[in-house]
Amino acid sequence: MNAESLLASAAINIGLAFVILSLFSVFKRQPSNAGIYYARRLALGHHIPFDHSFTLRRFLPSVSWISRAIYVTEDEILEISGLDGLVFIRLFKFGINFFSICSLVGLVILLPLNYTAHDGPSKSSDSMSMDSFSISNVDRGSDRLWVHFVCLWIISVYGLYLLYKEYDDILKKRIQQLCNNRHRPDQLTVLVREIPVCEEHKAHGCCVEDFFSKHHAYAYGSYQILYDGKNLDELLKEAKRISRKIENLRHHPVAKNRNKEFTLSDSIREDAKIARYGERLDALCQKIGHIQCRKLFEEKELPVAFVTFRNRWGAALAAQSQQNSNPLLWITEMAPEPRDVLWRNLAIPYKHLPLHKIGVYTAASLLTLFFTIPVTAIQGIAKYERLKKWFPPAMAIRLIPGLGPVITGYLPSAILTGFIYIVPFAMLAMAKLAGYVSRSKKEIKACNMVFYFLVGNVFFLSLLSGTLLDQIGQSFTHPKDFPSRLASAVSAQADFFMTYILTNGLAGFSLEILQPGLLIWDSLKSCTCDREKGTNLYLYSLPYYRYVPLVSLSILIGMVYSVVAPLLLPLLIVYFFLGYVVFINQIEDVYETTYETCGQYWPYIHRYIFLAIVLTQISMMGLFGLKSKPAASFATIPLLLFTLMFNEYCKMRFNPTFFNYPVQEAKRNDELDEKSGLLEANYQKALDAYCPPCLRPVKFTLEESSSSQPFISST
């Protein structure tokens, strides 16, 4: 890719971002869009001061939302979205802090050094190539490579320092957050699986009572056994469907929707329909209540229970210890939040979970292999200058002025971003089949799968396929020069990743804040449905599984190319700054909090960034070797070993506290509750929090019909 193609991509993305952000600032002021752009605030009952008068100010673009986002503090984010939301925002702050220093080093030291070096093999082939600003412009064996070696050490050590600082600070915030959330019932509750059957009563429940009252008598309180309620599935669905029909008939009469005059006879017919549906709903509710009788559930007990303890100290000890000599019996773990529980997955036998996970890994691998086809084809478009030698009809693109730079510069990254958009949703669906007991664990698993998919397909495959298309012809004719050509191609791929960062950041984040899909859907609903009920709220949770992997991949790309092609670094600062202000706005106004893991995303984010640092060091070792500087390559090995040792230390120092509830902190929180007289109240609250949905009273009123929780069922 040449400078003309890169500039074309930058111009298109900057123009799109400017237009989209301008539209957002205008649409946000319109009262009719409040359900999209202020969904969280409206759900909490906040008043949004709109200007209802028809003035020019309502339709002029504004940047006030950016300045407001900049001044939001971490404490405000923590209060609004919990520690998970703050961890996500700090990922952007990490990128800003890290790449600011990298840009200073790269632009002041490396960029002039590369540009003033002697002509490398790539520069002579294309005077307009961006390789003039990368390490490929440095001659083989040049002593200038030692400057790159020193910069690699500076960047790596600074990255490790920031990682340690973030880990330590987030750990402290996690401990404080556990203290602040002492009212949560999950701190007093343990999830127990694979409960044996009592030989005398042929049931699981009495075993739970006997076991915990005997072995955890110091803190055991009560238990809630779970039941297989799959026979309620169709009944509950039917009841909800009828309840929604009654609601629609009361608020959206058919004759009124058709713009007809609503006569008395129409009103009588609507009332008769509502009465018939009401009779059917009453009959269903009676049948559901009869099935919910505990006597009918005695033979449908699951070997799963939520055990509630009188204090956190006892719950932490029980959850984090082996209960039986057979580790496949009495499996205990801290319970997820009640709102975080995936009730249906609790009905999956524990011994079947490995089969579910193998199926998920197989499906994810097949999806990854399938995506090699479009990614390789995209690189063919990006390498048009070489591809036209193999496919002469492609030269026809040059007949249209200005089309070539757009196709080779903007189109590949736009197509790749479009293909990748569906990947997180596919991975989330796969993770759902793995049998995780909570929504948070499911999304963390999806987050992992998406990240490694992106590393394999977007980073490595783009690199390898681009190298292949770029160098295949000359490698056959001059096989001895292959190593040097490979090194040149690795650095040349920085052009493609520049366009990818521009498209994924400027256009991607802009579309995230505009929410065009919801705007179109809301417009269609406003044209086809009556709006008397008021504003439709589009409430969703923050999609960590979509954006954490994408942002982490951008960090990986930036780190790998921080020494190779420093021209990429300023783009990354813009990328992270735009993401920072966009998602602060979304967290404040749009996304609701559906669960809180107290920062359990950070160990995985740490792993992603650690992988980026390791790949950077390995890449530079290879480049130093291919640039005939073996001394610099060998001197990088101690840095790699130090990085690996640093990661092992972090795993020992920080990880256990993120995945367990420290007994010392549990005891301290118990003492705080005892002093304030809240320990017994929190215990009583926990007793009722984990009642299975299939045992909860069913009342399909107009307000409750849409919020009823799903029941347990076998899969």
ZASESE-340332 format. One line per 2 residues: their letters; for each residue x, y, z of C-alpha. Coordinates in nm, 2 decimals, padded with zeros to 4 digits, always signed. Layout:
N
A	X/Y/Z; ...
This chain:
715
MN	+00.00/+00.00/+00.00; +00.13/+00.35/-00.09
AE	+00.08/+00.68/+00.08; -00.20/+00.77/-00.16
SL	-00.41/+00.47/-00.05; -00.34/+00.54/+00.32
LA	-00.44/+00.90/+00.28; -00.76/+00.80/+00.10
SA	-00.85/+00.56/+00.39; -00.78/+00.83/+00.65
AI	-00.99/+01.09/+00.46; -01.29/+00.85/+00.43
NI	-01.28/+00.74/+00.79; -01.23/+01.09/+00.93
GL	-01.51/+01.22/+00.71; -01.74/+00.94/+00.82
AF	-01.66/+00.99/+01.18; -01.72/+01.37/+01.16
VI	-02.06/+01.31/+00.99; -02.17/+01.03/+01.23
LS	-02.07/+01.22/+01.54; -02.24/+01.54/+01.42
LF	-02.56/+01.34/+01.36; -02.54/+01.19/+01.71
SV	-02.50/+01.53/+01.87; -02.82/+01.65/+01.69
FK	-03.02/+01.33/+01.74; -02.94/+01.32/+02.11
RQ	-03.12/+01.66/+02.16; -03.44/+01.54/+02.01
PS	-03.70/+01.43/+02.28; -03.83/+01.15/+02.05
NA	-03.49/+00.97/+02.07; -03.46/+00.98/+02.45
GI	-03.53/+00.60/+02.48; -03.22/+00.53/+02.27
YY	-02.97/+00.79/+02.40; -03.09/+00.82/+02.77
AR	-03.22/+00.47/+02.83; -03.04/+00.41/+03.16
RL	-03.12/+00.75/+03.30; -03.49/+00.72/+03.21
AL	-03.51/+00.37/+03.36; -03.37/+00.51/+03.69
GH	-03.64/+00.78/+03.68; -03.40/+01.07/+03.60
HI	-03.54/+01.38/+03.45; -03.38/+01.47/+03.11
PF	-03.41/+01.85/+03.04; -03.50/+01.87/+02.67
DH	-03.56/+02.19/+02.47; -03.90/+02.12/+02.32
SF	-03.91/+02.45/+02.13; -03.84/+02.45/+01.76
TL	-03.50/+02.64/+01.76; -03.19/+02.63/+01.54
RR	-02.98/+02.52/+01.84; -03.15/+02.18/+01.85
FL	-03.03/+02.10/+01.50; -02.67/+02.23/+01.52
PS	-02.38/+01.98/+01.59; -02.21/+02.01/+01.93
VS	-01.91/+01.87/+02.11; -02.04/+01.93/+02.46
WI	-02.09/+01.56/+02.52; -01.71/+01.51/+02.47
SR	-01.62/+01.78/+02.73; -01.87/+01.63/+02.97
AI	-01.72/+01.28/+02.93; -01.37/+01.41/+02.99
YV	-01.46/+01.54/+03.34; -01.63/+01.22/+03.46
TE	-01.43/+01.08/+03.75; -01.35/+00.72/+03.82
DE	-01.56/+00.73/+04.13; -01.86/+00.83/+03.93
IL	-01.80/+00.54/+03.68; -01.76/+00.30/+03.98
EI	-02.09/+00.42/+04.12; -02.28/+00.40/+03.79
SG	-02.14/+00.08/+03.63; -01.94/-00.10/+03.91
LD	-01.58/-00.21/+03.89; -01.64/-00.40/+03.56
GL	-01.73/-00.08/+03.39; -01.44/+00.10/+03.54
VF	-01.20/-00.18/+03.43; -01.33/-00.14/+03.08
IR	-01.27/+00.24/+03.08; -00.92/+00.19/+03.23
LF	-00.84/-00.03/+02.94; -00.87/+00.29/+02.72
KF	-00.67/+00.49/+02.97; -00.40/+00.23/+02.96
GI	-00.39/+00.26/+02.59; -00.37/+00.64/+02.61
NF	-00.09/+00.64/+02.87; +00.11/+00.37/+02.70
FS	+00.10/+00.49/+02.35; +00.16/+00.85/+02.45
IC	+00.51/+00.75/+02.57; +00.55/+00.51/+02.27
SL	+00.46/+00.80/+02.03; +00.72/+01.02/+02.20
VG	+00.99/+00.76/+02.16; +00.88/+00.66/+01.81
LV	+00.82/+01.00/+01.65; +01.12/+01.18/+01.81
IL	+01.38/+00.90/+01.79; +01.28/+00.61/+01.56
LP	+01.09/+00.79/+01.28; +01.38/+01.03/+01.18
LN	+01.62/+00.74/+01.23; +01.43/+00.52/+00.98
YT	+01.37/+00.79/+00.73; +01.73/+00.91/+00.71
AH	+01.87/+00.56/+00.68; +02.00/+00.43/+00.35
DG	+01.75/+00.30/+00.10; +01.63/-00.05/+00.19
PS	+01.51/-00.30/-00.06; +01.14/-00.21/-00.02
KS	+01.19/+00.17/-00.07; +01.37/+00.12/-00.40
SD	+01.07/-00.07/-00.54; +00.81/+00.19/-00.46
SM	+00.91/+00.55/-00.39; +00.56/+00.62/-00.26
SM	+00.57/+00.33/+00.00; +00.53/+00.41/+00.37
DS	+00.82/+00.17/+00.43; +01.04/+00.48/+00.43
FS	+00.93/+00.55/+00.78; +00.96/+00.19/+00.91
IS	+01.24/-00.04/+01.01; +01.24/-00.19/+00.66
NV	+01.42/+00.12/+00.54; +01.72/+00.05/+00.77
DR	+02.00/-00.15/+00.60; +02.09/-00.50/+00.71
GS	+02.36/-00.50/+00.97; +02.33/-00.13/+01.04
DR	+02.43/-00.01/+01.39; +02.10/+00.20/+01.39
LW	+01.93/-00.12/+01.48; +02.08/-00.09/+01.83
VH	+01.86/+00.22/+01.88; +01.56/+00.01/+01.80
FV	+01.68/-00.25/+02.05; +01.71/+00.02/+02.32
CL	+01.36/+00.15/+02.24; +01.22/-00.21/+02.26
WI	+01.36/-00.23/+02.61; +01.21/+00.11/+02.71
IS	+00.87/+00.03/+02.57; +00.86/-00.32/+02.72
VY	+00.96/-00.21/+03.06; +00.72/+00.08/+03.06
GL	+00.44/-00.15/+02.95; +00.52/-00.40/+03.23
YL	+00.53/-00.11/+03.48; +00.18/+00.01/+03.37
LY	+00.05/-00.35/+03.39; +00.17/-00.40/+03.74
KE	+00.04/-00.06/+03.85; -00.30/-00.13/+03.70
YD	-00.32/-00.48/+03.85; -00.23/-00.35/+04.20
DI	-00.47/-00.06/+04.18; -00.77/-00.26/+04.05
LK	-00.70/-00.53/+04.32; -00.74/-00.26/+04.59
KR	-01.06/-00.14/+04.43; -01.19/-00.49/+04.42
IQ	-01.13/-00.54/+04.79; -01.30/-00.21/+04.86
QL	-01.59/-00.30/+04.62; -01.65/-00.63/+04.81
CN	-01.67/-00.42/+05.13; -01.91/-00.17/+04.97
NR	-02.13/-00.45/+04.84; -02.18/-00.63/+05.17
HR	-02.55/-00.62/+05.12; -02.53/-00.86/+04.82
PD	-02.66/-01.21/+04.89; -02.40/-01.39/+04.69
QL	-02.14/-01.31/+04.96; -02.33/-01.53/+05.20
TV	-02.43/-01.80/+04.95; -02.25/-02.11/+04.81
LV	-02.35/-02.30/+04.50; -02.33/-02.68/+04.56
RE	-02.34/-02.93/+04.28; -02.33/-03.31/+04.25
IP	-02.52/-03.36/+04.57; -02.56/-03.74/+04.65
VC	-02.90/-03.90/+04.69; -03.01/-03.98/+05.04
EE	-03.06/-04.36/+05.06; -03.34/-04.34/+05.31
HK	-03.55/-04.07/+05.15; -03.43/-04.10/+04.79
AH	-03.39/-03.72/+04.77; -03.10/-03.47/+04.76
GC	-03.24/-03.20/+04.99; -03.21/-03.39/+05.32
CV	-02.84/-03.48/+05.23; -02.77/-03.10/+05.21
ED	-02.91/-03.04/+05.55; -02.73/-03.33/+05.71
FF	-02.39/-03.26/+05.54; -02.37/-02.88/+05.61
SK	-02.52/-02.89/+05.96; -02.26/-03.15/+06.05
HH	-01.94/-03.02/+05.87; -02.02/-02.64/+05.88
AY	-02.22/-02.61/+06.19; -02.03/-02.29/+06.29
AY	-02.20/-02.09/+06.01; -02.45/-02.30/+05.82
GS	-02.79/-02.13/+05.79; -03.03/-02.28/+05.53
YQ	-03.04/-02.43/+05.18; -03.25/-02.40/+04.86
IL	-03.27/-02.71/+04.65; -03.33/-02.66/+04.28
YD	-03.59/-02.85/+04.07; -03.63/-02.95/+03.71
GK	-03.92/-02.74/+03.59; -03.91/-02.80/+03.22
NL	-04.27/-02.91/+03.21; -04.36/-02.55/+03.30
DE	-04.19/-02.42/+02.98; -04.47/-02.42/+02.74
LL	-04.72/-02.31/+03.01; -04.52/-02.00/+03.11
KE	-04.45/-01.91/+02.75; -04.82/-01.94/+02.66
AK	-04.92/-01.73/+02.97; -04.67/-01.46/+02.88
RI	-04.80/-01.45/+02.52; -05.16/-01.41/+02.63
SR	-05.06/-01.15/+02.88; -04.89/-00.95/+02.61
KI	-05.20/-00.98/+02.39; -05.42/-00.84/+02.67
EN	-05.17/-00.55/+02.72; -05.16/-00.47/+02.35
LR	-05.54/-00.48/+02.32; -05.58/-00.24/+02.61
HH	-05.32/+00.01/+02.49; -05.33/-00.04/+02.11
PV	-05.69/-00.12/+01.99; -05.70/-00.27/+01.64
AK	-05.94/-00.01/+01.50; -05.74/+00.27/+01.64
NR	-05.42/+00.14/+01.49; -05.59/+00.13/+01.15
NK	-05.68/+00.49/+01.18; -06.05/+00.41/+01.19
EF	-06.31/+00.58/+01.41; -06.33/+00.38/+01.73
TL	-06.70/+00.32/+01.77; -06.90/+00.17/+02.06
SD	-06.93/-00.17/+01.88; -06.55/-00.18/+01.83
SI	-06.51/-00.12/+02.20; -06.75/-00.40/+02.29
RE	-06.56/-00.64/+02.06; -06.23/-00.54/+02.21
DA	-06.36/-00.59/+02.57; -06.50/-00.94/+02.47
KI	-06.15/-01.04/+02.34; -05.98/-00.91/+02.65
AR	-06.23/-01.11/+02.87; -06.17/-01.43/+02.67
YG	-05.80/-01.39/+02.70; -05.83/-01.31/+03.07
ER	-06.02/-01.64/+03.13; -05.75/-01.84/+02.95
LD	-05.48/-01.66/+03.15; -05.65/-01.74/+03.48
AL	-05.68/-02.11/+03.38; -05.32/-02.12/+03.29
CQ	-05.21/-01.95/+03.62; -05.41/-02.20/+03.82
KI	-05.25/-02.49/+03.63; -04.90/-02.34/+03.68
GH	-04.98/-02.29/+04.05; -05.09/-02.65/+04.08
IQ	-04.77/-02.78/+03.92; -04.56/-02.55/+04.15
CR	-04.69/-02.74/+04.45; -04.37/-02.87/+04.62
KL	-04.52/-03.22/+04.65; -04.51/-03.26/+04.28
FE	-04.15/-03.15/+04.27; -04.02/-03.41/+04.52
EK	-03.93/-03.65/+04.24; -03.78/-03.37/+04.03
EL	-03.50/-03.25/+04.25; -03.17/-03.16/+04.09
PV	-02.84/-03.24/+04.26; -02.78/-02.86/+04.29
AF	-02.85/-02.63/+04.58; -02.78/-02.28/+04.70
VT	-02.66/-02.30/+05.06; -02.69/-01.98/+05.26
FR	-02.45/-01.92/+05.56; -02.49/-01.68/+05.85
NR	-02.16/-01.50/+05.78; -01.92/-01.45/+05.49
WG	-01.64/-01.62/+05.67; -01.82/-01.95/+05.67
AA	-01.93/-01.91/+05.31; -01.58/-01.84/+05.19
LA	-01.44/-02.14/+05.38; -01.70/-02.37/+05.24
AQ	-01.68/-02.25/+04.89; -01.30/-02.27/+04.87
SQ	-01.24/-02.61/+05.03; -01.27/-02.97/+04.91
QN	-01.58/-03.12/+05.08; -01.52/-03.49/+05.00
SN	-01.24/-03.73/+04.93; -01.41/-03.77/+04.59
PL	-01.36/-03.43/+04.43; -01.65/-03.50/+04.19
LW	-01.90/-03.49/+04.48; -02.01/-03.19/+04.69
IT	-01.85/-02.94/+04.44; -01.87/-02.59/+04.59
EM	-01.81/-02.24/+04.46; -01.92/-01.89/+04.56
AP	-02.27/-01.83/+04.41; -02.31/-01.57/+04.14
EP	-02.54/-01.28/+04.19; -02.91/-01.38/+04.17
RD	-02.96/-01.16/+03.87; -02.65/-01.32/+03.71
VL	-02.76/-01.68/+03.74; -02.84/-01.88/+03.43
WR	-03.10/-02.11/+03.58; -03.14/-02.34/+03.29
NL	-02.77/-02.43/+03.28; -02.79/-02.54/+03.65
AI	-02.99/-02.84/+03.53; -02.71/-02.97/+03.31
PY	-02.53/-03.26/+03.49; -02.19/-03.16/+03.60
KH	-02.03/-03.47/+03.44; -02.17/-03.36/+03.10
LP	-01.99/-03.02/+03.11; -01.67/-03.14/+02.95
LH	-01.86/-03.26/+02.65; -02.03/-02.93/+02.62
KI	-01.70/-02.75/+02.63; -01.54/-02.98/+02.37
GV	-01.83/-02.90/+02.14; -01.78/-02.53/+02.19
YT	-01.41/-02.55/+02.12; -01.47/-02.75/+01.81
AA	-01.73/-02.50/+01.68; -01.50/-02.21/+01.76
SL	-01.22/-02.38/+01.57; -01.44/-02.44/+01.27
LT	-01.55/-02.08/+01.27; -01.19/-01.96/+01.28
LF	-01.09/-02.19/+00.99; -01.39/-02.07/+00.79
FT	-01.29/-01.70/+00.83; -00.95/-01.77/+00.68
IP	-01.12/-01.75/+00.33; -01.25/-01.39/+00.36
VT	-00.94/-01.27/+00.54; -00.71/-01.40/+00.27
AI	-00.93/-01.25/+00.00; -00.92/-00.92/+00.17
QG	-00.54/-00.92/+00.17; -00.56/-00.98/-00.20
IA	-00.75/-00.65/-00.24; -00.51/-00.47/-00.02
KY	-00.21/-00.60/-00.22; -00.37/-00.49/-00.55
ER	-00.03/-00.36/-00.69; +00.11/-00.72/-00.68
LK	-00.22/-00.90/-00.74; -00.27/-00.73/-01.08
KW	+00.04/-00.91/-01.20; -00.14/-01.24/-01.13
FP	-00.49/-01.12/-01.24; -00.45/-00.86/-01.52
PA	-00.83/-00.77/-01.55; -00.78/-00.60/-01.21
MA	-00.60/-00.32/-01.40; -00.93/-00.19/-01.51
IR	-00.97/-00.02/-01.17; -00.71/+00.23/-01.28
LI	-00.95/+00.35/-01.56; -01.16/+00.54/-01.30
PG	-00.96/+00.82/-01.14; -00.92/+00.80/-00.76
LG	-01.09/+00.46/-00.74; -00.76/+00.26/-00.69
PV	-00.66/+00.43/-00.36; -01.01/+00.39/-00.22
IT	-01.02/+00.02/-00.31; -00.67/-00.07/-00.18
GY	-00.68/+00.17/+00.12; -01.03/+00.18/+00.26
LP	-01.22/-00.12/+00.12; -01.01/-00.40/+00.28
SA	-01.03/-00.27/+00.63; -01.40/-00.19/+00.59
IL	-01.48/-00.54/+00.46; -01.28/-00.70/+00.74
TG	-01.46/-00.49/+01.00; -01.79/-00.60/+00.86
FI	-01.70/-00.97/+00.87; -01.57/-00.94/+01.22
YI	-01.89/-00.77/+01.35; -02.08/-01.10/+01.36
VP	-01.80/-01.30/+01.53; -01.87/-01.18/+01.90
FA	-02.24/-01.28/+01.86; -02.15/-01.62/+01.73
ML	-01.89/-01.68/+02.01; -02.15/-01.57/+02.27
AM	-02.40/-01.82/+02.14; -02.13/-02.09/+02.16
AK	-02.03/-01.99/+02.51; -02.40/-02.02/+02.61
LA	-02.39/-02.39/+02.51; -02.09/-02.45/+02.74
GY	-02.31/-02.47/+03.05; -02.18/-02.18/+03.25
VS	-02.39/-02.11/+03.56; -02.37/-01.73/+03.53
RS	-02.41/-01.47/+03.25; -02.08/-01.31/+03.36
KK	-01.88/-01.64/+03.32; -02.05/-01.69/+02.98
EI	-01.95/-01.35/+02.86; -01.59/-01.38/+02.99
KA	-01.56/-01.71/+02.80; -01.70/-01.54/+02.49
CN	-01.45/-01.26/+02.54; -01.16/-01.50/+02.54
MV	-01.28/-01.69/+02.23; -01.33/-01.36/+02.04
FY	-00.98/-01.23/+02.14; -00.79/-01.54/+02.03
FL	-01.00/-01.56/+01.71; -00.90/-01.20/+01.63
VG	-00.53/-01.27/+01.71; -00.54/-01.57/+01.48
NV	-00.74/-01.44/+01.19; -00.70/-01.06/+01.20
FF	-00.34/-01.04/+01.31; -00.15/-01.35/+01.21
LS	-00.35/-01.45/+00.91; -00.35/-01.10/+00.77
LL	+00.02/-01.08/+00.82; +00.09/-01.42/+00.66
SG	-00.15/-01.39/+00.37; -00.03/-01.03/+00.30
TL	+00.33/-01.15/+00.30; +00.25/-01.44/+00.07
LD	+00.07/-01.23/-00.19; +00.34/-00.96/-00.17
QI	+00.65/-01.18/-00.20; +00.55/-01.50/-00.37
GQ	+00.67/-01.42/-00.71; +01.01/-01.28/-00.62
SF	+01.07/-01.56/-00.36; +01.05/-01.82/-00.64
TH	+01.29/-01.63/-00.86; +01.54/-01.53/-00.58
PK	+01.50/-01.79/-00.30; +01.82/-01.68/-00.13
DF	+01.67/-01.33/-00.06; +01.35/-01.47/+00.10
PS	+01.45/-01.39/+00.47; +01.52/-01.02/+00.39
RL	+01.20/-01.00/+00.18; +01.00/-01.15/+00.47
AS	+01.13/-00.90/+00.71; +01.04/-00.62/+00.47
AV	+00.69/-00.76/+00.42; +00.63/-00.78/+00.80
SA	+00.70/-00.41/+00.84; +00.51/-00.33/+00.52
QA	+00.19/-00.48/+00.67; +00.18/-00.18/+00.90
DF	+00.00/+00.01/+00.62; -00.29/-00.24/+00.63
FM	-00.31/-00.22/+01.01; -00.31/+00.16/+01.00
TY	-00.63/+00.15/+00.79; -00.78/-00.12/+01.01
IL	-00.72/+00.10/+01.33; -00.88/+00.40/+01.15
TN	-01.18/+00.20/+01.03; -01.24/+00.01/+01.36
GL	-01.18/+00.32/+01.57; -01.31/+00.63/+01.39
AG	-01.60/+00.46/+01.21; -01.66/+00.18/+01.46
FS	-01.68/+00.39/+01.78; -01.88/+00.66/+01.60
LE	-02.15/+00.40/+01.49; -02.15/+00.26/+01.85
IL	-02.26/+00.59/+01.99; -02.50/+00.67/+01.71
QP	-02.68/+00.34/+01.74; -02.82/+00.34/+01.38
GL	-02.99/+00.01/+01.41; -03.20/+00.12/+01.71
LI	-03.28/+00.45/+01.53; -03.41/+00.27/+01.23
WD	-03.61/+00.02/+01.44; -03.76/+00.30/+01.65
SL	-03.86/+00.49/+01.34; -04.03/+00.18/+01.20
KS	-04.22/+00.13/+01.53; -04.32/+00.49/+01.54
CT	-04.47/+00.46/+01.19; -04.65/+00.13/+01.25
CD	-04.75/+00.14/+01.62; -04.93/+00.37/+01.84
RE	-04.70/+00.57/+02.07; -04.95/+00.66/+02.35
KG	-04.77/+00.45/+02.60; -04.47/+00.68/+02.59
TN	-04.10/+00.64/+02.52; -03.97/+00.29/+02.43
LY	-03.66/+00.23/+02.64; -03.39/+00.03/+02.47
LY	-03.20/-00.10/+02.77; -02.90/-00.33/+02.72
SL	-02.60/-00.42/+02.91; -02.25/-00.31/+02.81
PY	-02.13/-00.58/+02.56; -01.79/-00.65/+02.71
YR	-01.75/-00.96/+02.49; -01.76/-00.74/+02.18
YV	-01.54/-00.45/+02.27; -01.28/-00.58/+02.52
PL	-01.13/-00.82/+02.26; -01.13/-00.55/+01.98
VS	-00.96/-00.29/+02.20; -00.71/-00.55/+02.33
LS	-00.63/-00.65/+01.97; -00.56/-00.28/+01.89
IL	-00.32/-00.27/+02.19; -00.15/-00.59/+02.05
IG	-00.12/-00.43/+01.70; +00.02/-00.11/+01.84
MV	+00.27/-00.29/+02.06; +00.40/-00.51/+01.78
YS	+00.44/-00.21/+01.55; +00.56/+00.04/+01.81
VV	+00.92/-00.02/+01.71; +00.86/-00.15/+01.36
AP	+00.64/+00.14/+01.23; +00.61/+00.43/+01.47
LL	+00.38/+00.62/+01.23; +00.10/+00.40/+01.36
LP	+00.12/+00.52/+01.72; -00.05/+00.87/+01.69
LL	-00.35/+00.70/+01.53; -00.38/+00.47/+01.83
IV	-00.39/+00.77/+02.07; -00.69/+00.91/+01.87
YF	-00.84/+00.56/+01.87; -00.82/+00.52/+02.25
FL	-00.93/+00.88/+02.32; -01.24/+00.85/+02.10
GY	-01.33/+00.51/+02.26; -01.28/+00.66/+02.60
VV	-01.53/+00.95/+02.56; -01.77/+00.73/+02.36
FI	-01.80/+00.46/+02.62; -01.81/+00.70/+02.92
NQ	-02.12/+00.86/+02.74; -02.27/+00.51/+02.69
IE	-02.21/+00.40/+03.05; -02.36/+00.72/+03.19
DV	-02.66/+00.74/+02.96; -02.73/+00.42/+02.78
YE	-02.61/+00.09/+02.92; -02.75/-00.07/+03.24
TT	-02.56/-00.29/+03.48; -02.69/-00.65/+03.47
YE	-02.42/-00.80/+03.68; -02.10/-00.71/+03.88
TC	-01.80/-00.94/+03.91; -01.59/-00.68/+04.10
GQ	-01.33/-00.66/+03.83; -01.29/-01.03/+03.73
YW	-01.24/-00.91/+03.36; -00.90/-00.76/+03.45
PY	-00.69/-01.08/+03.49; -00.80/-01.17/+03.13
IH	-00.72/-00.82/+03.00; -00.38/-00.85/+03.17
RY	-00.32/-01.18/+02.99; -00.41/-01.02/+02.65
IF	-00.17/-00.73/+02.71; +00.10/-00.96/+02.83
LA	+00.06/-01.17/+02.51; +00.10/-00.84/+02.31
IV	+00.43/-00.76/+02.49; +00.57/-01.12/+02.43
LT	+00.47/-01.11/+02.06; +00.64/-00.77/+02.03
QI	+00.97/-00.91/+02.17; +00.96/-01.23/+01.96
SM	+00.88/-01.03/+01.65; +01.18/-00.80/+01.71
MG	+01.41/-01.10/+01.78; +01.31/-01.23/+01.44
LF	+01.35/-00.89/+01.27; +01.70/-00.84/+01.42
GL	+01.80/-01.18/+01.30; +01.67/-01.11/+00.95
KS	+01.84/-00.77/+00.95; +02.17/-00.95/+01.01
KP	+02.20/-00.82/+01.37; +02.22/-01.15/+01.57
AA	+02.38/-00.98/+01.87; +02.06/-00.76/+01.92
SF	+01.85/-01.07/+01.86; +02.03/-01.27/+02.14
AT	+02.03/-00.96/+02.37; +01.65/-00.96/+02.35
IP	+01.63/-01.30/+02.51; +01.69/-01.17/+02.87
LL	+01.41/-00.92/+02.82; +01.17/-01.20/+02.71
LF	+01.27/-01.41/+03.01; +01.21/-01.11/+03.24
TL	+00.87/-01.06/+03.09; +00.77/-01.43/+03.15
MF	+00.89/-01.41/+03.51; +00.70/-01.09/+03.56
NE	+00.38/-01.26/+03.44; +00.43/-01.56/+03.67
YC	+00.48/-01.32/+03.97; +00.16/-01.14/+03.88
KM	-00.03/-01.47/+03.86; +00.09/-01.57/+04.21
RF	+00.05/-01.22/+04.36; -00.29/-01.11/+04.22
NP	-00.49/-01.38/+04.05; -00.60/-01.58/+04.37
TF	-00.77/-01.27/+04.51; -00.96/-01.21/+04.19
FN	-01.11/-01.56/+04.18; -01.16/-01.62/+04.55
YP	-01.31/-01.43/+04.84; -01.02/-01.38/+05.09
VQ	-01.11/-01.52/+05.43; -00.95/-01.22/+05.61
EA	-01.17/-00.98/+05.41; -01.48/-01.19/+05.46
KR	-01.42/-01.18/+05.84; -01.35/-00.81/+05.83
ND	-01.68/-00.74/+05.64; -01.87/-00.96/+05.89
EL	-01.73/-00.75/+06.18; -01.84/-00.43/+06.00
DE	-02.19/-00.58/+05.96; -02.20/-00.68/+06.32
KS	-02.11/-00.33/+06.44; -02.38/-00.18/+06.22
GL	-02.63/-00.45/+06.31; -02.68/-00.56/+05.94
LE	-02.55/-00.91/+05.95; -02.88/-01.07/+06.04
AN	-03.07/-00.85/+05.79; -02.83/-00.95/+05.51
YQ	-02.87/-01.31/+05.60; -03.25/-01.29/+05.58
KA	-03.22/-01.12/+05.25; -03.00/-01.40/+05.12
LD	-03.25/-01.66/+05.22; -03.51/-01.55/+04.97
AY	-03.27/-01.43/+04.69; -03.21/-01.77/+04.53
CP	-03.56/-01.91/+04.52; -03.59/-02.09/+04.19
PC	-03.81/-01.92/+03.93; -04.02/-02.23/+03.90
LR	-04.13/-02.19/+04.27; -04.20/-01.82/+04.25
PV	-04.56/-01.70/+04.26; -04.68/-01.64/+03.90
KF	-04.89/-01.32/+03.86; -04.92/-01.22/+03.50
TL	-05.03/-00.86/+03.54; -04.98/-00.61/+03.27
EE	-04.67/-00.47/+03.44; -04.51/-00.80/+03.53
SS	-04.57/-01.01/+03.23; -04.27/-00.88/+03.04
SS	-04.03/-00.91/+03.34; -04.09/-01.26/+03.46
QP	-03.77/-01.46/+03.49; -03.71/-01.79/+03.30
FI	-03.75/-02.11/+03.49; -03.51/-02.40/+03.53
SS	-03.52/-02.66/+03.26; -03.30/-02.95/+03.14
T	-03.12/-02.89/+02.81
